[in-house]
């Protein structure tokens, strides 16, 4: 059972969807798990509900105190728990390999690894040659919260052939409008999802009209689950961003028109 949706994606990618016994409120993908019992939220699972489905293994992500406490509470009840910290592709592949060991599915894990790495290699082989475009990723609109170099988003940007406009080695970085204008990113991505439900593209805000990404119609709204959640979907995000950087039609991103 996964308390973080990306691990459902990993299990599905390994062909183990039929082993998943429950899900959280927010995680109903892949479609095959939508009808499974709901055990609460990622950070606040209902312990009684979890125990009722009798999981042999619970997967959780590190980084949030409440989430790690939930894992600790389950461990105290005798439930095997594995907690992973994924912030780049190396740590993603390491997590997949470890999940393969824990589930007795090393072969399937290796096959998933190989498939994802092959797709990343294709993107790298076709990357734009020349100066890397500076990409700004807005995590939350309004208070200008951005993805820094300690984030999975940074790994996605680099794998797609871009350079993170925010150079601080932190997962999340708060900026002022003046700082963003000074960074002058070539491409601006604003995520839409639970962390930014009222997402507004840079192109929809007059204060950013002078940004190169707005002037050149390269401001986009993208899916939070695809770009910010570390997992197999991160490779989809790389492919999506590579299309954007190459000036090709994007499958998920929406160009925001002033």
C-alpha positions in Angstrom: 0.0 0.0 0.0 1.3 3.4 -1.0 0.8 6.6 1.1 2.3 8.6 -1.7 0.8 8.3 -5.2 4.0 8.0 -7.1 4.6 4.6 -5.5 1.4 3.4 -7.0 2.8 4.4 -10.4 6.0 2.5 -9.6 4.1 -0.6 -8.6 1.9 -0.3 -11.7 5.0 0.1 -13.9 6.3 -3.1 -12.4 3.0 -4.9 -13.2 2.1 -5.2 -9.5 -1.2 -3.2 -9.5 -3.1 -6.3 -8.3 -1.0 -6.3 -5.1 -2.2 -2.8 -4.1 -4.9 -3.2 -1.3 -5.9 0.4 -0.6 -5.3 4.0 -1.6 -5.3 7.6 -0.1 -8.1 10.1 -0.8 -6.1 12.0 -3.4 -4.6 9.0 -5.3 -7.0 7.2 -7.6 -4.6 6.4 -10.4 -4.0 4.1 -12.1 -7.7 3.5 -12.8 -7.5 -0.1 -11.4 -7.1 1.2 -7.9 -9.9 3.8 -7.9 -12.4 1.4 -6.3 -10.0 0.2 -3.5 -10.6 1.1 0.2 -9.6 4.7 1.1 -7.5 4.9 4.2 -7.2 8.7 4.7 -4.7 11.1 3.4 -1.0 11.0 2.5 0.0 12.7 5.7 -2.9 11.6 8.0 -3.8 8.0 7.2 -6.4 6.5 9.5 -4.5 3.8 11.3 -7.6 1.6 11.9 -8.4 1.6 8.2 -4.8 0.8 7.3 -4.7 -2.1 9.8 -8.1 -3.4 8.4 -6.6 -4.0 4.9 -3.6 -5.8 6.5 -0.8 -4.5 4.2 2.5 -6.5 4.0 4.3 -3.3 3.1 3.5 0.4 3.3 5.4 2.9 1.1 5.8 6.5 2.2 7.8 9.6 1.1 10.2 11.6 3.3 10.4 15.3 3.7 7.2 16.2 5.6 7.1 15.8 9.4 3.5 14.6 9.5 4.1 12.1 6.7 7.1 10.6 8.5 5.2 10.5 11.8 2.4 8.6 10.1 5.0 6.1 8.9 6.5 5.8 12.4 3.1 5.2 13.9 2.4 2.4 11.5 5.9 0.9 12.2 5.1 0.9 16.0 2.0 -1.2 15.2 4.2 -3.8 13.5 3.5 -2.8 9.9 6.6 -3.0 7.6 7.2 0.6 6.3 9.7 1.8 3.7 10.3 5.6 3.5 12.0 7.1 0.4 13.5 10.5 -0.3 13.4 11.1 -4.1 14.8 14.4 -5.4 16.5 13.4 -8.7 16.5 10.5 -11.2 19.3 8.6 -9.4 17.3 8.5 -6.2 14.2 7.6 -8.2 15.9 4.6 -9.8 17.3 3.6 -6.4 13.8 3.7 -4.9 12.5 1.5 -7.8 15.2 -1.0 -7.2 14.6 -1.1 -3.5 10.8 -1.6 -4.0 11.7 -4.4 -6.4 13.7 -6.1 -3.6 11.0 -5.5 -1.0 8.3 -6.9 -3.2 10.4 -9.8 -4.6 10.1 -8.3 -8.1 13.7 -7.4 -8.9 13.3 -8.4 -12.5 10.3 -6.2 -13.0 12.0 -3.3 -11.3 15.0 -3.6 -13.5 12.8 -3.6 -16.6 11.0 -0.5 -15.4 14.4 1.2 -14.7 15.6 0.3 -18.2 12.5 1.6 -19.9 12.6 4.9 -18.1 16.4 5.3 -18.7 15.9 4.6 -22.4 13.3 7.3 -22.7 15.6 9.8 -20.9 18.4 8.9 -23.2 16.3 9.6 -26.3 15.5 13.1 -24.9 19.2 13.7 -24.2 20.2 12.6 -27.7 17.7 15.1 -29.2 18.4 18.0 -26.9 18.8 21.5 -28.3 22.4 22.3 -28.9 23.6 25.7 -27.7 22.9 27.8 -24.7 20.5 26.1 -22.4 17.2 28.1 -21.9 16.5 29.3 -18.4 13.4 27.8 -17.0 11.4 29.2 -14.1 9.0 26.9 -12.3 6.3 28.5 -10.2 5.1 26.2 -7.4 2.5 28.6 -6.0 1.1 31.8 -7.6 0.5 34.9 -5.5 3.4 34.6 -3.1 5.9 33.5 -5.8 7.2 30.2 -4.5 9.6 28.6 -6.9 11.3 25.2 -7.4 15.0 25.4 -6.5 17.9 23.1 -7.3 17.1 20.7 -4.5 13.9 19.6 -6.2 12.8 16.9 -8.6 11.6 19.7 -10.8 15.2 20.8 -11.2 16.1 17.3 -12.3 13.3 17.4 -14.8 14.5 20.8 -16.2 18.1 19.6 -16.5 17.1 16.3 -18.2 14.9 18.1 -20.7 17.9 20.3 -21.7 17.1 23.4 -19.7 18.7 25.3 -16.8 16.8 26.2 -13.7 16.6 29.9 -13.5 16.6 29.6 -9.6 20.2 28.7 -8.5 19.6 28.2 -4.8 20.1 24.7 -3.6 16.7 24.4 -1.9 13.6 22.4 -2.8 11.4 25.5 -2.5 12.5 29.2 -2.8 10.5 32.3 -2.1 11.2 35.2 -4.4 10.2 38.8 -4.8 8.8 40.1 -8.1 12.0 42.1 -8.5 14.1 39.0 -8.2 12.1 37.2 -10.8 12.4 40.1 -13.2 16.2 40.1 -12.7 16.3 36.3 -13.4 14.6 37.0 -16.8 13.7 33.3 -17.6 13.3 32.2 -21.2 10.5 29.8 -20.2 8.0 30.1 -17.4 6.0 27.1 -16.0 3.2 27.6 -13.5 1.9 24.4 -11.9 -1.8 23.7 -11.4 -2.9 21.3 -8.7 -3.5 21.0 -4.9 -0.6 23.3 -4.1 -1.7 25.9 -6.6 -5.4 25.4 -7.3 -5.8 29.0 -8.5 -2.9 28.9 -10.9 -2.4 31.9 -13.1 0.1 32.0 -15.9 2.8 34.7 -15.9 1.3 36.0 -19.1 -2.0 36.7 -17.2 -0.3 39.1 -14.8 0.7 42.6 -16.0 3.5 42.9 -13.5 5.4 40.2 -15.5 4.8 41.6 -19.0 8.5 42.4 -19.4 9.7 38.9 -18.8 11.2 37.1 -21.9 9.0 34.1 -21.3 5.9 36.4 -21.6 7.2 38.5 -24.5 8.0 35.3 -26.5 4.8 33.5 -25.6 6.6 30.8 -23.6 4.6 31.0 -20.4 2.7 27.8 -19.7 0.5 26.2 -17.1 1.4 22.5 -16.4 0.1 19.7 -14.3 1.4 19.6 -10.7 1.2 15.8 -10.4 3.2 15.4 -13.6 6.0 17.8 -12.8 6.3 18.0 -9.0 5.6 14.4 -7.9 8.7 12.3 -8.1 8.0 9.0 -9.9 7.8 7.4 -13.3 5.7 10.4 -14.3 8.8 12.6 -14.0 10.0 11.1 -17.2 6.7 12.1 -18.9 7.5 15.6 -17.5 10.9 15.6 -19.1 9.5 14.6 -22.5 6.8 17.3 -22.1 9.3 20.0 -21.2 11.7 18.9 -24.0 8.8 19.5 -26.5 8.2 23.0 -25.0 11.9 23.9 -25.1 12.1 22.7 -28.7 9.1 24.9 -29.6 6.9 21.9 -30.4 3.3 21.4 -29.4 3.0 20.2 -25.8 0.6 17.4 -24.8 -0.2 18.7 -21.3 1.0 22.2 -21.0 -1.3 25.1 -22.0 0.2 28.2 -23.6 -1.1 31.2 -21.7 -2.0 34.0 -24.1 -2.0 37.6 -22.9 
